[in-house]
Amino acid sequence: MVNATKGLVISCDIPMAQFIINMNASLPASQKFIIHVLDNTHLFVQPHMAEMIRSAISDFRDQNSYEKPA
C-alpha cells in the first residue's frame, strides 16, 4: 500500500534552508511544519505553512539588508 502526504517542496540555498530548519526547530512539536529534509537545498513542508515561511524569510531579509545612511 502506498502512503502519500500532501506537501510543498521548497528549493533554496543552504543558508536559507538552515534558517527554515532552525525556525521549525524553535516551534513546539504540535506546530512543526517540516515533513522531511530531502537534501541540503530541498525541504518538504506542510502546504498550509507556505505563507508563514514566506513572511519569516521576508522579515529575515529585511533585517539583514544594508541601508546606506542618508
PDB file of N, H, CA, C and O in Angstrom:
ATOM      1  N   MET A   1       0.839  -1.177   0.000  1.00  0.00           N
ATOM      2  CA  MET A   1       0.000   0.000   0.000  1.00  0.00           C
ATOM      3  C   MET A   1       0.886   1.243   0.000  1.00  0.00           C
ATOM      4  O   MET A   1       1.925   1.281   0.659  1.00  0.00           O
ATOM      5  N   VAL A   2       0.470   2.227  -0.727  1.00  0.00           N
ATOM      6  H   VAL A   2      -0.375   2.196  -1.262  1.00  0.00           H
ATOM      7  CA  VAL A   2       1.218   3.475  -0.850  1.00  0.00           C
ATOM      8  C   VAL A   2       0.676   4.497   0.136  1.00  0.00           C
ATOM      9  O   VAL A   2      -0.535   4.683   0.260  1.00  0.00           O
ATOM     10  N   ASN A   3       1.590   5.155   0.832  1.00  0.00           N
ATOM     11  H   ASN A   3       2.574   5.004   0.731  1.00  0.00           H
ATOM     12  CA  ASN A   3       1.219   6.259   1.712  1.00  0.00           C
ATOM     13  C   ASN A   3       1.641   7.555   1.039  1.00  0.00           C
ATOM     14  O   ASN A   3       2.815   7.733   0.714  1.00  0.00           O
ATOM     15  N   ALA A   4       0.699   8.457   0.828  1.00  0.00           N
ATOM     16  H   ALA A   4      -0.255   8.312   1.092  1.00  0.00           H
ATOM     17  CA  ALA A   4       1.004   9.736   0.201  1.00  0.00           C
ATOM     18  C   ALA A   4       0.738  10.855   1.203  1.00  0.00           C
ATOM     19  O   ALA A   4      -0.226  10.818   1.967  1.00  0.00           O
ATOM     20  N   THR A   5       1.613  11.841   1.177  1.00  0.00           N
ATOM     21  H   THR A   5       2.396  11.871   0.556  1.00  0.00           H
ATOM     22  CA  THR A   5       1.461  13.006   2.035  1.00  0.00           C
ATOM     23  C   THR A   5       1.471  14.247   1.161  1.00  0.00           C
ATOM     24  O   THR A   5       2.385  14.446   0.361  1.00  0.00           O
ATOM     25  N   LYS A   6       0.457  15.077   1.314  1.00  0.00           N
ATOM     26  H   LYS A   6      -0.286  14.915   1.964  1.00  0.00           H
ATOM     27  CA  LYS A   6       0.401  16.326   0.561  1.00  0.00           C
ATOM     28  C   LYS A   6       1.362  17.315   1.192  1.00  0.00           C
ATOM     29  O   LYS A   6       1.393  17.479   2.412  1.00  0.00           O
ATOM     30  N   GLY A   7       2.144  17.971   0.350  1.00  0.00           N
ATOM     31  H   GLY A   7       2.119  17.837  -0.641  1.00  0.00           H
ATOM     32  CA  GLY A   7       3.110  18.916   0.879  1.00  0.00           C
ATOM     33  C   GLY A   7       3.629  19.853  -0.185  1.00  0.00           C
ATOM     34  O   GLY A   7       3.158  19.851  -1.323  1.00  0.00           O
ATOM     35  N   LEU A   8       4.591  20.641   0.194  1.00  0.00           N
ATOM     36  H   LEU A   8       4.973  20.643   1.118  1.00  0.00           H
ATOM     37  CA  LEU A   8       5.190  21.653  -0.658  1.00  0.00           C
ATOM     38  C   LEU A   8       6.703  21.457  -0.632  1.00  0.00           C
ATOM     39  O   LEU A   8       7.297  21.349   0.441  1.00  0.00           O
ATOM     40  N   VAL A   9       7.325  21.410  -1.804  1.00  0.00           N
ATOM     41  H   VAL A   9       6.842  21.498  -2.676  1.00  0.00           H
ATOM     42  CA  VAL A   9       8.781  21.274  -1.881  1.00  0.00           C
ATOM     43  C   VAL A   9       9.379  22.669  -1.965  1.00  0.00           C
ATOM     44  O   VAL A   9       9.011  23.461  -2.833  1.00  0.00           O
ATOM     45  N   ILE A  10      10.295  22.961  -1.065  1.00  0.00           N
ATOM     46  H   ILE A  10      10.594  22.318  -0.361  1.00  0.00           H
ATOM     47  CA  ILE A  10      10.999  24.249  -1.070  1.00  0.00           C
ATOM     48  C   ILE A  10      12.412  23.987  -1.561  1.00  0.00           C
ATOM     49  O   ILE A  10      13.115  23.125  -1.033  1.00  0.00           O
ATOM     50  N   SER A  11      12.819  24.732  -2.569  1.00  0.00           N
ATOM     51  H   SER A  11      12.248  25.432  -2.998  1.00  0.00           H
ATOM     52  CA  SER A  11      14.176  24.662  -3.100  1.00  0.00           C
ATOM     53  C   SER A  11      14.842  26.002  -2.807  1.00  0.00           C
ATOM     54  O   SER A  11      14.335  27.052  -3.202  1.00  0.00           O
ATOM     55  N   CYS A  12      15.981  25.964  -2.114  1.00  0.00           N
ATOM     56  H   CYS A  12      16.393  25.111  -1.793  1.00  0.00           H
ATOM     57  CA  CYS A  12      16.666  27.194  -1.737  1.00  0.00           C
ATOM     58  C   CYS A  12      18.149  26.905  -1.549  1.00  0.00           C
ATOM     59  O   CYS A  12      18.590  25.762  -1.673  1.00  0.00           O
ATOM     60  N   ASP A  13      18.911  27.946  -1.250  1.00  0.00           N
ATOM     61  H   ASP A  13      18.553  28.875  -1.150  1.00  0.00           H
ATOM     62  CA  ASP A  13      20.333  27.720  -0.988  1.00  0.00           C
ATOM     63  C   ASP A  13      20.503  27.190   0.445  1.00  0.00           C
ATOM     64  O   ASP A  13      19.562  27.198   1.239  1.00  0.00           O
ATOM     65  N   ILE A  14      21.702  26.740   0.750  1.00  0.00           N
ATOM     66  H   ILE A  14      22.466  26.733   0.106  1.00  0.00           H
ATOM     67  CA  ILE A  14      21.964  26.081   2.037  1.00  0.00           C
ATOM     68  C   ILE A  14      21.706  27.001   3.240  1.00  0.00           C
ATOM     69  O   ILE A  14      21.075  26.560   4.200  1.00  0.00           O
ATOM     70  N   PRO A  15      22.170  28.266   3.228  1.00  0.00           N
ATOM     71  CA  PRO A  15      21.895  29.124   4.397  1.00  0.00           C
ATOM     72  C   PRO A  15      20.394  29.345   4.646  1.00  0.00           C
ATOM     73  O   PRO A  15      19.953  29.369   5.795  1.00  0.00           O
ATOM     74  N   MET A  16      19.615  29.505   3.573  1.00  0.00           N
ATOM     75  H   MET A  16      19.973  29.486   2.640  1.00  0.00           H
ATOM     76  CA  MET A  16      18.179  29.712   3.747  1.00  0.00           C
ATOM     77  C   MET A  16      17.514  28.429   4.247  1.00  0.00           C
ATOM     78  O   MET A  16      16.592  28.492   5.059  1.00  0.00           O
ATOM     79  N   ALA A  17      17.964  27.277   3.777  1.00  0.00           N
ATOM     80  H   ALA A  17      18.713  27.226   3.117  1.00  0.00           H
ATOM     81  CA  ALA A  17      17.427  26.002   4.271  1.00  0.00           C
ATOM     82  C   ALA A  17      17.708  25.863   5.764  1.00  0.00           C
ATOM     83  O   ALA A  17      16.846  25.416   6.520  1.00  0.00           O
ATOM     84  N   GLN A  18      18.903  26.240   6.188  1.00  0.00           N
ATOM     85  H   GLN A  18      19.604  26.604   5.574  1.00  0.00           H
ATOM     86  CA  GLN A  18      19.242  26.170   7.610  1.00  0.00           C
ATOM     87  C   GLN A  18      18.390  27.136   8.431  1.00  0.00           C
ATOM     88  O   GLN A  18      18.007  26.826   9.559  1.00  0.00           O
ATOM     89  N   PHE A  19      18.096  28.297   7.866  1.00  0.00           N
ATOM     90  H   PHE A  19      18.407  28.548   6.950  1.00  0.00           H
ATOM     91  CA  PHE A  19      17.214  29.251   8.550  1.00  0.00           C
ATOM     92  C   PHE A  19      15.833  28.632   8.746  1.00  0.00           C
ATOM     93  O   PHE A  19      15.260  28.735   9.831  1.00  0.00           O
ATOM     94  N   ILE A  20      15.290  27.991   7.710  1.00  0.00           N
ATOM     95  H   ILE A  20      15.755  27.907   6.828  1.00  0.00           H
ATOM     96  CA  ILE A  20      13.963  27.375   7.795  1.00  0.00           C
ATOM     97  C   ILE A  20      13.977  26.212   8.786  1.00  0.00           C
ATOM     98  O   ILE A  20      13.039  26.054   9.568  1.00  0.00           O
ATOM     99  N   ILE A  21      15.036  25.395   8.759  1.00  0.00           N
ATOM    100  H   ILE A  21      15.797  25.524   8.123  1.00  0.00           H
ATOM    101  CA  ILE A  21      15.146  24.273   9.696  1.00  0.00           C
ATOM    102  C   ILE A  21      15.221  24.786  11.130  1.00  0.00           C
ATOM    103  O   ILE A  21      14.594  24.218  12.025  1.00  0.00           O
ATOM    104  N   ASN A  22      15.981  25.851  11.356  1.00  0.00           N
ATOM    105  H   ASN A  22      16.491  26.313  10.630  1.00  0.00           H
ATOM    106  CA  ASN A  22      16.088  26.440  12.689  1.00  0.00           C
ATOM    107  C   ASN A  22      14.752  27.023  13.143  1.00  0.00           C
ATOM    108  O   ASN A  22      14.379  26.898  14.310  1.00  0.00           O
ATOM    109  N   MET A  23      14.035  27.658  12.219  1.00  0.00           N
ATOM    110  H   MET A  23      14.338  27.759  11.271  1.00  0.00           H
ATOM    111  CA  MET A  23      12.719  28.209  12.536  1.00  0.00           C
ATOM    112  C   MET A  23      11.774  27.074  12.951  1.00  0.00           C
ATOM    113  O   MET A  23      11.014  27.212  13.909  1.00  0.00           O
ATOM    114  N   ASN A  24      11.828  25.957  12.227  1.00  0.00           N
ATOM    115  H   ASN A  24      12.445  25.845  11.448  1.00  0.00           H
ATOM    116  CA  ASN A  24      10.998  24.800  12.545  1.00  0.00           C
ATOM    117  C   ASN A  24      11.368  24.233  13.921  1.00  0.00           C
ATOM    118  O   ASN A  24      10.489  23.858  14.696  1.00  0.00           O
ATOM    119  N   ALA A  25      12.657  24.173  14.218  1.00  0.00           N
ATOM    120  H   ALA A  25      13.371  24.478  13.588  1.00  0.00           H
ATOM    121  CA  ALA A  25      13.120  23.609  15.487  1.00  0.00           C
ATOM    122  C   ALA A  25      12.709  24.468  16.683  1.00  0.00           C
ATOM    123  O   ALA A  25      12.576  23.958  17.795  1.00  0.00           O
ATOM    124  N   SER A  26      12.508  25.761  16.460  1.00  0.00           N
ATOM    125  H   SER A  26      12.616  26.176  15.557  1.00  0.00           H
ATOM    126  CA  SER A  26      12.150  26.651  17.565  1.00  0.00           C
ATOM    127  C   SER A  26      10.658  26.583  17.918  1.00  0.00           C
ATOM    128  O   SER A  26      10.236  27.153  18.925  1.00  0.00           O
ATOM    129  N   LEU A  27       9.871  25.900  17.109  1.00  0.00           N
ATOM    130  H   LEU A  27      10.214  25.437  16.291  1.00  0.00           H
ATOM    131  CA  LEU A  27       8.430  25.790  17.356  1.00  0.00           C
ATOM    132  C   LEU A  27       8.123  24.588  18.243  1.00  0.00           C
ATOM    133  O   LEU A  27       8.900  23.634  18.288  1.00  0.00           O
ATOM    134  N   PRO A  28       6.983  24.630  18.953  1.00  0.00           N
ATOM    135  CA  PRO A  28       6.567  23.447  19.709  1.00  0.00           C
ATOM    136  C   PRO A  28       6.260  22.280  18.758  1.00  0.00           C
ATOM    137  O   PRO A  28       6.004  22.489  17.572  1.00  0.00           O
ATOM    138  N   ALA A  29       6.288  21.071  19.281  1.00  0.00           N
ATOM    139  H   ALA A  29       6.496  20.900  20.244  1.00  0.00           H
ATOM    140  CA  ALA A  29       6.110  19.871  18.453  1.00  0.00           C
ATOM    141  C   ALA A  29       4.803  19.898  17.656  1.00  0.00           C
ATOM    142  O   ALA A  29       4.760  19.397  16.532  1.00  0.00           O
ATOM    143  N   SER A  30       3.754  20.467  18.215  1.00  0.00           N
ATOM    144  H   SER A  30       3.790  20.874  19.128  1.00  0.00           H
ATOM    145  CA  SER A  30       2.461  20.485  17.534  1.00  0.00           C
ATOM    146  C   SER A  30       2.427  21.443  16.342  1.00  0.00           C
ATOM    147  O   SER A  30       1.521  21.361  15.513  1.00  0.00           O
ATOM    148  N   GLN A  31       3.409  22.353  16.247  1.00  0.00           N
ATOM    149  H   GLN A  31       4.145  22.419  16.920  1.00  0.00           H
ATOM    150  CA  GLN A  31       3.420  23.346  15.170  1.00  0.00           C
ATOM    151  C   GLN A  31       4.543  23.128  14.160  1.00  0.00           C
ATOM    152  O   GLN A  31       4.698  23.932  13.240  1.00  0.00           O
ATOM    153  N   LYS A  32       5.316  22.080  14.304  1.00  0.00           N
ATOM    154  H   LYS A  32       5.191  21.427  15.051  1.00  0.00           H
ATOM    155  CA  LYS A  32       6.424  21.831  13.367  1.00  0.00           C
ATOM    156  C   LYS A  32       5.857  21.574  11.977  1.00  0.00           C
ATOM    157  O   LYS A  32       4.844  20.890  11.832  1.00  0.00           O
ATOM    158  N   PHE A  33       6.509  22.120  10.960  1.00  0.00           N
ATOM    159  H   PHE A  33       7.332  22.675  11.078  1.00  0.00           H
ATOM    160  CA  PHE A  33       5.968  22.076   9.612  1.00  0.00           C
ATOM    161  C   PHE A  33       6.826  21.313   8.613  1.00  0.00           C
ATOM    162  O   PHE A  33       6.353  21.023   7.514  1.00  0.00           O
ATOM    163  N   ILE A  34       8.065  20.976   8.946  1.00  0.00           N
ATOM    164  H   ILE A  34       8.450  21.212   9.839  1.00  0.00           H
ATOM    165  CA  ILE A  34       8.905  20.225   8.016  1.00  0.00           C
ATOM    166  C   ILE A  34       8.521  18.753   8.100  1.00  0.00           C
ATOM    167  O   ILE A  34       8.580  18.135   9.163  1.00  0.00           O
ATOM    168  N   ILE A  35       8.126  18.207   6.949  1.00  0.00           N
ATOM    169  H   ILE A  35       8.078  18.708   6.086  1.00  0.00           H
ATOM    170  CA  ILE A  35       7.783  16.793   6.874  1.00  0.00           C
ATOM    171  C   ILE A  35       9.058  15.971   6.683  1.00  0.00           C
ATOM    172  O   ILE A  35       9.252  14.948   7.340  1.00  0.00           O
ATOM    173  N   HIS A  36       9.929  16.434   5.770  1.00  0.00           N
ATOM    174  H   HIS A  36       9.771  17.265   5.237  1.00  0.00           H
ATOM    175  CA  HIS A  36      11.172  15.711   5.507  1.00  0.00           C
ATOM    176  C   HIS A  36      12.209  16.659   4.898  1.00  0.00           C
ATOM    177  O   HIS A  36      11.883  17.485   4.045  1.00  0.00           O
ATOM    178  N   VAL A  37      13.450  16.527   5.343  1.00  0.00           N
ATOM    179  H   VAL A  37      13.715  15.856   6.035  1.00  0.00           H
ATOM    180  CA  VAL A  37      14.561  17.259   4.729  1.00  0.00           C
ATOM    181  C   VAL A  37      15.094  16.354   3.630  1.00  0.00           C
ATOM    182  O   VAL A  37      15.662  15.299   3.913  1.00  0.00           O
ATOM    183  N   LEU A  38      14.913  16.765   2.365  1.00  0.00           N
ATOM    184  H   LEU A  38      14.452  17.622   2.136  1.00  0.00           H
ATOM    185  CA  LEU A  38      15.292  15.920   1.239  1.00  0.00           C
ATOM    186  C   LEU A  38      16.798  15.918   1.019  1.00  0.00           C
ATOM    187  O   LEU A  38      17.397  14.859   0.831  1.00  0.00           O
ATOM    188  N   ASP A  39      17.411  17.088   1.040  1.00  0.00           N
ATOM    189  H   ASP A  39      16.925  17.949   1.193  1.00  0.00           H
ATOM    190  CA  ASP A  39      18.865  17.241   0.985  1.00  0.00           C
ATOM    191  C   ASP A  39      19.207  18.634   1.497  1.00  0.00           C
ATOM    192  O   ASP A  39      18.363  19.288   2.108  1.00  0.00           O
ATOM    193  N   ASN A  40      20.423  19.094   1.259  1.00  0.00           N
ATOM    194  H   ASN A  40      21.109  18.562   0.762  1.00  0.00           H
ATOM    195  CA  ASN A  40      20.857  20.386   1.799  1.00  0.00           C
ATOM    196  C   ASN A  40      20.071  21.576   1.273  1.00  0.00           C
ATOM    197  O   ASN A  40      20.024  22.620   1.924  1.00  0.00           O
ATOM    198  N   THR A  41      19.456  21.436   0.113  1.00  0.00           N
ATOM    199  H   THR A  41      19.494  20.588  -0.415  1.00  0.00           H
ATOM    200  CA  THR A  41      18.786  22.583  -0.507  1.00  0.00           C
ATOM    201  C   THR A  41      17.307  22.347  -0.802  1.00  0.00           C
ATOM    202  O   THR A  41      16.670  23.191  -1.433  1.00  0.00           O
ATOM    203  N   HIS A  42      16.747  21.226  -0.365  1.00  0.00           N
ATOM    204  H   HIS A  42      17.264  20.541   0.148  1.00  0.00           H
ATOM    205  CA  HIS A  42      15.344  20.915  -0.635  1.00  0.00           C
ATOM    206  C   HIS A  42      14.657  20.420   0.634  1.00  0.00           C
ATOM    207  O   HIS A  42      15.148  19.522   1.318  1.00  0.00           O
ATOM    208  N   LEU A  43      13.501  21.031   0.934  1.00  0.00           N
ATOM    209  H   LEU A  43      13.102  21.761   0.378  1.00  0.00           H
ATOM    210  CA  LEU A  43      12.716  20.659   2.103  1.00  0.00           C
ATOM    211  C   LEU A  43      11.294  20.340   1.660  1.00  0.00           C
ATOM    212  O   LEU A  43      10.765  20.977   0.749  1.00  0.00           O
ATOM    213  N   PHE A  44      10.679  19.361   2.301  1.00  0.00           N
ATOM    214  H   PHE A  44      11.108  18.843   3.041  1.00  0.00           H
ATOM    215  CA  PHE A  44       9.284  19.010   2.042  1.00  0.00           C
ATOM    216  C   PHE A  44       8.502  19.441   3.270  1.00  0.00           C
ATOM    217  O   PHE A  44       8.722  18.913   4.360  1.00  0.00           O
ATOM    218  N   VAL A  45       7.586  20.399   3.108  1.00  0.00           N
ATOM    219  H   VAL A  45       7.407  20.828   2.222  1.00  0.00           H
ATOM    220  CA  VAL A  45       6.885  21.003   4.247  1.00  0.00           C
ATOM    221  C   VAL A  45       5.379  20.916   4.071  1.00  0.00           C
ATOM    222  O   VAL A  45       4.882  20.632   2.981  1.00  0.00           O
ATOM    223  N   GLN A  46       4.665  21.161   5.152  1.00  0.00           N
ATOM    224  H   GLN A  46       5.069  21.392   6.037  1.00  0.00           H
ATOM    225  CA  GLN A  46       3.208  21.182   5.109  1.00  0.00           C
ATOM    226  C   GLN A  46       2.753  22.376   4.266  1.00  0.00           C
ATOM    227  O   GLN A  46       3.261  23.483   4.444  1.00  0.00           O
ATOM    228  N   PRO A  47       1.806  22.166   3.353  1.00  0.00           N
ATOM    229  CA  PRO A  47       1.429  23.237   2.416  1.00  0.00           C
ATOM    230  C   PRO A  47       0.765  24.443   3.063  1.00  0.00           C
ATOM    231  O   PRO A  47       0.881  25.549   2.537  1.00  0.00           O
ATOM    232  N   HIS A  48       0.077  24.271   4.179  1.00  0.00           N
ATOM    233  H   HIS A  48      -0.018  23.372   4.607  1.00  0.00           H
ATOM    234  CA  HIS A  48      -0.616  25.408   4.795  1.00  0.00           C
ATOM    235  C   HIS A  48       0.338  26.369   5.504  1.00  0.00           C
ATOM    236  O   HIS A  48      -0.088  27.428   5.965  1.00  0.00           O
ATOM    237  N   MET A  49       1.612  26.016   5.598  1.00  0.00           N
ATOM    238  H   MET A  49       1.958  25.155   5.224  1.00  0.00           H
ATOM    239  CA  MET A  49       2.596  26.878   6.257  1.00  0.00           C
ATOM    240  C   MET A  49       3.370  27.755   5.267  1.00  0.00           C
ATOM    241  O   MET A  49       4.257  28.502   5.679  1.00  0.00           O
ATOM    242  N   ALA A  50       3.058  27.680   3.997  1.00  0.00           N
ATOM    243  H   ALA A  50       2.337  27.072   3.662  1.00  0.00           H
ATOM    244  CA  ALA A  50       3.820  28.395   2.967  1.00  0.00           C
ATOM    245  C   ALA A  50       3.867  29.898   3.225  1.00  0.00           C
ATOM    246  O   ALA A  50       4.935  30.505   3.139  1.00  0.00           O
ATOM    247  N   GLU A  51       2.746  30.492   3.534  1.00  0.00           N
ATOM    248  H   GLU A  51       1.879  30.000   3.604  1.00  0.00           H
ATOM    249  CA  GLU A  51       2.715  31.952   3.727  1.00  0.00           C
ATOM    250  C   GLU A  51       3.492  32.362   4.969  1.00  0.00           C
ATOM    251  O   GLU A  51       4.147  33.404   4.966  1.00  0.00           O
ATOM    252  N   MET A  52       3.433  31.570   6.022  1.00  0.00           N
ATOM    253  H   MET A  52       2.900  30.724   6.024  1.00  0.00           H
ATOM    254  CA  MET A  52       4.195  31.871   7.239  1.00  0.00           C
ATOM    255  C   MET A  52       5.692  31.802   6.960  1.00  0.00           C
ATOM    256  O   MET A  52       6.452  32.635   7.453  1.00  0.00           O
ATOM    257  N   ILE A  53       6.121  30.817   6.176  1.00  0.00           N
ATOM    258  H   ILE A  53       5.503  30.140   5.775  1.00  0.00           H
ATOM    259  CA  ILE A  53       7.531  30.679   5.823  1.00  0.00           C
ATOM    260  C   ILE A  53       7.969  31.867   4.975  1.00  0.00           C
ATOM    261  O   ILE A  53       9.032  32.439   5.218  1.00  0.00           O
ATOM    262  N   ARG A  54       7.169  32.244   3.987  1.00  0.00           N
ATOM    263  H   ARG A  54       6.306  31.779   3.789  1.00  0.00           H
ATOM    264  CA  ARG A  54       7.492  33.405   3.138  1.00  0.00           C
ATOM    265  C   ARG A  54       7.625  34.671   3.976  1.00  0.00           C
ATOM    266  O   ARG A  54       8.545  35.463   3.773  1.00  0.00           O
ATOM    267  N   SER A  55       6.710  34.857   4.910  1.00  0.00           N
ATOM    268  H   SER A  55       5.962  34.214   5.075  1.00  0.00           H
ATOM    269  CA  SER A  55       6.727  36.040   5.763  1.00  0.00           C
ATOM    270  C   SER A  55       7.984  36.069   6.636  1.00  0.00           C
ATOM    271  O   SER A  55       8.615  37.116   6.781  1.00  0.00           O
ATOM    272  N   ALA A  56       8.344  34.932   7.212  1.00  0.00           N
ATOM    273  H   ALA A  56       7.831  34.081   7.094  1.00  0.00           H
ATOM    274  CA  ALA A  56       9.534  34.868   8.066  1.00  0.00           C
ATOM    275  C   ALA A  56      10.799  35.131   7.254  1.00  0.00           C
ATOM    276  O   ALA A  56      11.711  35.803   7.733  1.00  0.00           O
ATOM    277  N   ILE A  57      10.862  34.610   6.035  1.00  0.00           N
ATOM    278  H   ILE A  57      10.120  34.064   5.646  1.00  0.00           H
ATOM    279  CA  ILE A  57      12.021  34.852   5.170  1.00  0.00           C
ATOM    280  C   ILE A  57      12.097  36.324   4.793  1.00  0.00           C
ATOM    281  O   ILE A  57      13.181  36.907   4.788  1.00  0.00           O
ATOM    282  N   SER A  58      10.962  36.927   4.479  1.00  0.00           N
ATOM    283  H   SER A  58      10.081  36.453   4.484  1.00  0.00           H
ATOM    284  CA  SER A  58      10.933  38.346   4.133  1.00  0.00           C
ATOM    285  C   SER A  58      11.413  39.203   5.303  1.00  0.00           C
ATOM    286  O   SER A  58      12.201  40.130   5.112  1.00  0.00           O
ATOM    287  N   ASP A  59      10.942  38.899   6.507  1.00  0.00           N
ATOM    288  H   ASP A  59      10.302  38.146   6.662  1.00  0.00           H
ATOM    289  CA  ASP A  59      11.383  39.632   7.697  1.00  0.00           C
ATOM    290  C   ASP A  59      12.882  39.462   7.918  1.00  0.00           C
ATOM    291  O   ASP A  59      13.578  40.425   8.240  1.00  0.00           O
ATOM    292  N   PHE A  60      13.380  38.235   7.746  1.00  0.00           N
ATOM    293  H   PHE A  60      12.815  37.452   7.485  1.00  0.00           H
ATOM    294  CA  PHE A  60      14.801  37.942   7.918  1.00  0.00           C
ATOM    295  C   PHE A  60      15.637  38.732   6.922  1.00  0.00           C
ATOM    296  O   PHE A  60      16.670  39.293   7.288  1.00  0.00           O
ATOM    297  N   ARG A  61      15.203  38.780   5.675  1.00  0.00           N
ATOM    298  H   ARG A  61      14.364  38.324   5.378  1.00  0.00           H
ATOM    299  CA  ARG A  61      15.941  39.533   4.653  1.00  0.00           C
ATOM    300  C   ARG A  61      15.902  41.030   4.929  1.00  0.00           C
ATOM    301  O   ARG A  61      16.895  41.726   4.714  1.00  0.00           O
ATOM    302  N   ASP A  62      14.772  41.528   5.401  1.00  0.00           N
ATOM    303  H   ASP A  62      13.966  40.963   5.575  1.00  0.00           H
ATOM    304  CA  ASP A  62      14.674  42.954   5.728  1.00  0.00           C
ATOM    305  C   ASP A  62      15.626  43.320   6.876  1.00  0.00           C
ATOM    306  O   ASP A  62      16.233  44.391   6.859  1.00  0.00           O
ATOM    307  N   GLN A  63      15.756  42.447   7.857  1.00  0.00           N
ATOM    308  H   GLN A  63      15.263  41.577   7.871  1.00  0.00           H
ATOM    309  CA  GLN A  63      16.641  42.699   8.990  1.00  0.00           C
ATOM    310  C   GLN A  63      18.112  42.659   8.588  1.00  0.00           C
ATOM    311  O   GLN A  63      18.948  43.305   9.219  1.00  0.00           O
ATOM    312  N   ASN A  64      18.425  41.905   7.544  1.00  0.00           N
ATOM    313  H   ASN A  64      17.745  41.381   7.031  1.00  0.00           H
ATOM    314  CA  ASN A  64      19.812  41.708   7.137  1.00  0.00           C
ATOM    315  C   ASN A  64      20.176  42.474   5.871  1.00  0.00           C
ATOM    316  O   ASN A  64      21.148  42.138   5.195  1.00  0.00           O
ATOM    317  N   SER A  65      19.409  43.482   5.558  1.00  0.00           N
ATOM    318  H   SER A  65      18.620  43.755   6.107  1.00  0.00           H
ATOM    319  CA  SER A  65      19.700  44.309   4.380  1.00  0.00           C
ATOM    320  C   SER A  65      20.392  45.593   4.829  1.00  0.00           C
ATOM    321  O   SER A  65      20.006  46.211   5.822  1.00  0.00           O
ATOM    322  N   TYR A  66      21.401  45.973   4.091  1.00  0.00           N
ATOM    323  H   TYR A  66      21.714  45.471   3.285  1.00  0.00           H
ATOM    324  CA  TYR A  66      22.130  47.203   4.402  1.00  0.00           C
ATOM    325  C   TYR A  66      21.425  48.375   3.752  1.00  0.00           C
ATOM    326  O   TYR A  66      21.095  48.342   2.567  1.00  0.00           O
ATOM    327  N   GLU A  67      21.202  49.396   4.530  1.00  0.00           N
ATOM    328  H   GLU A  67      21.470  49.424   5.493  1.00  0.00           H
ATOM    329  CA  GLU A  67      20.648  50.637   4.009  1.00  0.00           C
ATOM    330  C   GLU A  67      21.675  51.724   4.231  1.00  0.00           C
ATOM    331  O   GLU A  67      22.089  51.978   5.362  1.00  0.00           O
ATOM    332  N   LYS A  68      22.087  52.364   3.152  1.00  0.00           N
ATOM    333  H   LYS A  68      21.751  52.157   2.233  1.00  0.00           H
ATOM    334  CA  LYS A  68      23.080  53.423   3.231  1.00  0.00           C
ATOM    335  C   LYS A  68      22.503  54.609   3.999  1.00  0.00           C
ATOM    336  O   LYS A  68      21.397  55.063   3.703  1.00  0.00           O
ATOM    337  N   PRO A  69      23.246  55.111   4.981  1.00  0.00           N
ATOM    338  CA  PRO A  69      22.759  56.269   5.729  1.00  0.00           C
ATOM    339  C   PRO A  69      22.583  57.487   4.809  1.00  0.00           C
ATOM    340  O   PRO A  69      23.334  57.671   3.850  1.00  0.00           O
ATOM    341  N   ALA A  70      21.598  58.293   5.115  1.00  0.00           N
ATOM    342  H   ALA A  70      20.989  58.144   5.893  1.00  0.00           H
ATOM    343  CA  ALA A  70      21.325  59.483   4.301  1.00  0.00           C
ATOM    344  C   ALA A  70      22.256  60.607   4.632  1.00  0.00           C
ATOM    345  O   ALA A  70      22.162  61.681   4.038  1.00  0.00           O
TER     346      ALA A  70
END
